[in-house]
Amino acid sequence: MSSRPFNFSAGPATLPLTVLEQAQHDLVSLPGVGASPLEVSHRGSWFGEVLAEAKANLRTLLAIPDTHHIVFCQGGATQQFAMVPMNLGTRSRTPDYVVTGAWGSKAVAEASRLGDARVAWTDEDDGYARVPDDGELADVAATDAAYLHVTTNETIHGVEFPVDPSVVDGLPLVADMSSDLLSRPVDVARYGLIYAGAQKNVGPAGVTVVIVRDDLLGDIPDGLPTMLDYRTFVEHDSMFNTPPVFAIYVVMLVTRWLRDDVGGVEAQQRIN
């Protein structure tokens, strides 16, 4: 096709043509495997290599330090709206939320279903026109909060953090990066947890990338449902149950393309 329509609407976004062509080439029969990537066992050696490369590519592209784990979940960012407070919230400490648009509003509403959650800063009264600066965040963030949650890019209201926010030392920073992960460099070290539904920049719908700092795993309460506990994904390398094999395979292809063809996230930022 000489011309392809680009989807700027809700839901899955446009994938690189070379990625689609590679997936098309492999769809019926993987070289050396003889089966489709839609058919293979997630316990087999082929997918083990795919999973390892997808994680390695993400670690390289985002300069993710060894202090942080990379796991692949399902349920999209919407499931993370519940998983984050279930895992990182505590009875003694209330999580704080910066609400800069519709998705941040949904995140704090879901957290409130599970316990107390506080809106530390919002621009709702002005129609969600801006994000807070670092000084405002320092003023409103409770130093004893369980974490401070931000949405780095609000797709509905068009409000984005142009740089990584800074917060009070020791306060875990949690970010929903569903629509801008891999669009620019990120200082992952300053975040306690990053999550992103893959379907905007990372891959197809059906898989969610979660980057979680190791020390936060020790604060997760026991007794959570198995598939809502981040430790399950870390300890079983995202394979406690059958993961979305094909979606992770496409994530591997997209991150390989971004690494080799584009030249990394710095180059992608210049293009953007």
C-alpha positions as CSV (number, residue, x, y, z in Angstrom):
1,M,0.0,0.0,0.0
2,S,1.4,3.4,-0.9
3,S,-0.9,5.2,1.6
4,R,-2.1,3.9,4.9
5,P,-4.7,5.6,7.2
6,F,-3.4,6.5,10.6
7,N,-5.8,6.0,13.5
8,F,-5.7,9.0,15.8
9,S,-8.9,7.9,17.6
10,A,-9.3,6.0,20.8
11,G,-7.9,2.5,21.0
12,P,-5.1,0.9,19.1
13,A,-2.8,3.2,17.2
14,T,-0.8,2.8,14.0
15,L,2.1,0.2,14.1
16,P,5.3,0.5,12.0
17,L,4.7,-1.0,8.5
18,T,7.9,-3.1,8.8
19,V,6.6,-4.6,12.0
20,L,3.3,-5.5,10.4
21,E,5.1,-7.0,7.4
22,Q,7.4,-9.1,9.7
23,A,4.4,-10.3,11.7
24,Q,2.6,-11.1,8.4
25,H,5.6,-13.1,7.2
26,D,5.7,-15.1,10.4
27,L,2.0,-15.5,11.0
28,V,1.4,-18.9,9.4
29,S,4.8,-20.5,10.2
30,L,7.7,-19.2,12.2
31,P,11.1,-20.0,10.7
32,G,12.6,-22.9,12.5
33,V,9.5,-23.5,14.5
34,G,6.9,-24.5,11.9
35,A,3.9,-23.1,13.8
36,S,2.3,-19.7,14.0
37,P,3.2,-17.2,16.9
38,L,-0.6,-17.5,17.7
39,E,-0.1,-21.3,18.3
40,V,3.2,-21.8,20.1
41,S,3.6,-22.7,23.8
42,H,4.6,-19.8,26.1
43,R,6.9,-22.4,27.8
44,G,8.8,-23.1,24.6
45,S,12.2,-21.8,23.7
46,W,11.0,-19.5,20.9
47,F,8.8,-17.4,23.3
48,G,11.5,-17.5,26.0
49,E,13.8,-15.7,23.5
50,V,11.0,-13.3,22.5
51,L,10.2,-12.4,26.1
52,A,13.9,-11.9,26.9
53,E,14.5,-9.6,23.9
54,A,11.4,-7.6,24.5
55,K,12.5,-6.9,28.1
56,A,16.1,-6.2,27.0
57,N,15.0,-3.8,24.3
58,L,12.9,-1.9,26.8
59,R,15.7,-1.8,29.3
60,T,18.1,-0.4,26.6
61,L,15.7,2.1,25.1
62,L,14.6,3.6,28.4
63,A,17.9,3.0,30.3
64,I,16.0,1.1,33.0
65,P,18.2,0.5,36.0
66,D,18.7,-2.9,37.6
67,T,16.7,-1.7,40.5
68,H,13.5,-2.0,38.4
69,H,11.7,-5.1,37.1
70,I,9.9,-5.2,33.8
71,V,6.7,-7.3,33.7
72,F,3.9,-7.8,31.2
73,C,0.3,-7.8,32.6
74,Q,-3.1,-7.9,31.0
75,G,-6.2,-5.8,31.6
76,G,-4.8,-2.6,30.2
77,A,-4.1,0.6,32.2
78,T,-7.6,0.3,33.6
79,Q,-6.7,-2.8,35.6
80,Q,-3.6,-1.0,36.8
81,F,-5.9,1.7,38.3
82,A,-6.8,-1.0,40.8
83,M,-3.6,-3.0,41.0
84,V,-1.5,0.0,42.0
85,P,-3.5,0.9,45.2
86,M,-4.0,-2.8,46.0
87,N,-0.2,-3.4,45.9
88,L,1.3,0.0,47.0
89,G,-1.5,1.5,49.1
90,T,-1.5,0.8,52.9
91,R,-4.1,1.2,55.6
92,S,-1.9,3.7,57.4
93,R,-0.9,5.8,54.4
94,T,-3.3,7.3,51.8
95,P,-2.2,7.5,48.2
96,D,-2.1,11.0,46.5
97,Y,-3.2,11.6,43.0
98,V,-2.5,14.5,40.6
99,V,-5.5,14.7,38.3
100,T,-4.8,16.5,35.0
101,G,-7.6,15.0,32.9
102,A,-10.0,12.2,32.4
103,W,-7.6,9.3,32.9
104,G,-6.2,10.6,36.2
105,S,-9.8,11.1,37.3
106,K,-10.6,7.5,36.5
107,A,-7.5,6.3,38.3
108,V,-8.3,8.1,41.6
109,A,-12.0,7.0,41.3
110,E,-10.9,3.4,41.1
111,A,-8.4,3.8,44.0
112,S,-11.3,5.2,46.1
113,R,-13.3,2.0,45.6
114,L,-10.5,0.2,47.5
115,G,-9.9,2.7,50.3
116,D,-9.0,6.4,50.9
117,A,-7.4,8.2,48.1
118,R,-6.7,11.9,48.0
119,V,-6.6,14.3,45.1
120,A,-3.5,16.3,45.9
121,W,-3.7,18.6,42.9
122,T,-6.1,19.1,40.0
123,D,-6.9,21.7,37.4
124,E,-10.4,20.5,36.9
125,D,-12.1,23.8,37.7
126,D,-10.1,25.4,34.8
127,G,-11.0,22.7,32.4
128,Y,-7.7,20.7,32.7
129,A,-5.5,23.3,31.0
130,R,-2.1,22.6,32.5
131,V,0.1,20.4,34.7
132,P,1.6,21.5,38.1
133,D,5.2,22.5,38.2
134,D,7.7,20.9,40.6
135,G,7.2,23.6,43.2
136,E,3.5,23.0,43.3
137,L,4.0,19.3,43.5
138,A,6.3,19.7,46.5
139,D,3.8,21.9,48.2
140,V,0.8,19.6,47.8
141,A,2.4,16.1,48.1
142,A,2.1,14.5,51.5
143,T,5.5,13.3,52.6
144,D,3.8,10.3,54.3
145,A,1.6,9.4,51.3
146,A,1.7,5.8,50.1
147,Y,2.7,7.2,46.6
148,L,2.0,10.1,44.3
149,H,0.3,9.2,41.0
150,V,0.5,11.2,37.8
151,T,-0.8,10.7,34.3
152,T,2.1,11.9,32.0
153,N,-0.1,12.5,29.0
154,E,-3.9,13.0,29.0
155,T,-5.1,12.0,25.6
156,I,-8.7,13.3,26.0
157,H,-7.8,16.8,27.4
158,G,-4.4,17.1,25.7
159,V,-2.3,17.9,28.8
160,E,1.2,16.4,29.1
161,F,4.1,16.6,31.5
162,P,6.8,18.0,29.2
163,V,9.5,16.5,31.5
164,D,9.6,14.0,34.3
165,P,8.2,15.5,37.5
166,S,10.2,15.7,40.7
167,V,8.7,14.9,44.0
168,V,9.6,14.8,47.7
169,D,12.5,12.4,48.4
170,G,11.3,9.0,49.5
171,L,7.8,9.4,48.1
172,P,7.2,6.8,45.4
173,L,6.2,8.4,42.1
174,V,3.8,6.3,40.1
175,A,3.0,7.2,36.5
176,D,0.4,6.1,33.9
177,M,2.5,6.5,30.6
178,S,0.0,4.6,28.4
179,S,0.1,7.1,25.6
180,D,3.7,8.5,25.7
181,L,6.0,5.7,26.8
182,L,8.8,5.3,24.3
183,S,8.0,8.7,22.7
184,R,10.8,10.5,24.7
185,P,13.6,9.6,27.2
186,V,12.4,8.9,30.7
187,D,14.4,9.1,33.9
188,V,13.0,5.7,35.1
189,A,15.1,5.9,38.3
190,R,12.9,8.6,39.8
191,Y,9.8,6.5,39.5
192,G,8.6,3.8,41.8
193,L,6.3,2.3,39.2
194,I,5.4,3.0,35.6
195,Y,2.6,1.4,33.7
196,A,1.4,1.6,30.1
197,G,-1.2,-0.1,28.0
198,A,0.9,-1.0,24.9
199,Q,-1.5,0.0,22.2
200,K,-0.3,3.5,21.6
201,N,3.5,3.3,21.1
202,V,4.7,-0.1,22.3
203,G,2.6,-2.7,20.6
204,P,-0.9,-4.0,20.1
205,A,-3.8,-4.0,22.6
206,G,-3.8,-6.9,25.0
207,V,-0.6,-6.4,26.9
208,T,0.4,-3.8,29.6
209,V,4.0,-2.9,30.4
210,V,4.8,-2.4,34.1
211,I,8.1,-1.2,35.4
212,V,8.3,-1.6,39.2
213,R,11.1,-0.8,41.6
214,D,12.3,-3.8,43.6
215,D,12.1,-2.3,47.0
216,L,8.3,-1.6,46.7
217,L,7.7,-5.4,46.3
218,G,8.5,-5.8,50.0
219,D,5.6,-3.5,51.0
220,I,2.9,-5.5,49.1
221,P,0.3,-6.9,51.5
222,D,-0.2,-10.7,51.6
223,G,-3.5,-12.1,50.6
224,L,-4.0,-10.3,47.3
225,P,-5.6,-12.3,44.4
226,T,-2.8,-14.1,42.6
227,M,-3.1,-12.3,39.3
228,L,-3.4,-8.9,41.0
229,D,-0.2,-9.2,42.9
230,Y,2.9,-7.7,41.2
231,R,5.1,-10.3,42.9
232,T,3.4,-13.0,40.9
233,F,4.6,-11.4,37.7
234,V,8.1,-10.7,38.9
235,E,8.7,-14.2,40.5
236,H,7.3,-16.1,37.5
237,D,8.7,-13.8,34.7
238,S,5.2,-12.8,33.6
239,M,4.3,-16.4,32.9
240,F,2.3,-17.6,35.9
241,N,-0.5,-18.1,33.5
242,T,-0.5,-18.0,29.7
243,P,0.6,-14.5,28.7
244,P,-0.6,-12.7,25.5
245,V,2.2,-14.4,23.4
246,F,1.4,-12.7,20.1
247,A,1.1,-9.2,21.7
248,I,4.5,-9.6,23.4
249,Y,6.0,-10.8,20.2
250,V,4.8,-7.6,18.5
251,V,6.2,-5.5,21.4
252,M,9.6,-7.2,20.7
253,L,9.3,-6.3,17.0
254,V,8.3,-2.6,17.8
255,T,11.1,-2.2,20.3
256,R,13.6,-3.8,17.9
257,W,12.5,-1.4,15.1
258,L,12.7,1.6,17.5
259,R,16.2,0.5,18.6
260,D,17.7,-0.4,15.2
261,D,15.7,1.5,12.5
262,V,14.8,4.7,14.4
263,G,17.9,5.0,16.6
264,G,16.3,5.0,20.0
265,V,13.9,7.2,21.9
266,E,16.0,10.3,21.6
267,A,15.7,10.0,17.8
268,Q,12.0,9.3,18.2
269,Q,11.6,12.4,20.3
270,R,13.1,14.5,17.5
271,I,10.8,13.0,15.0
272,N,7.8,13.7,17.3
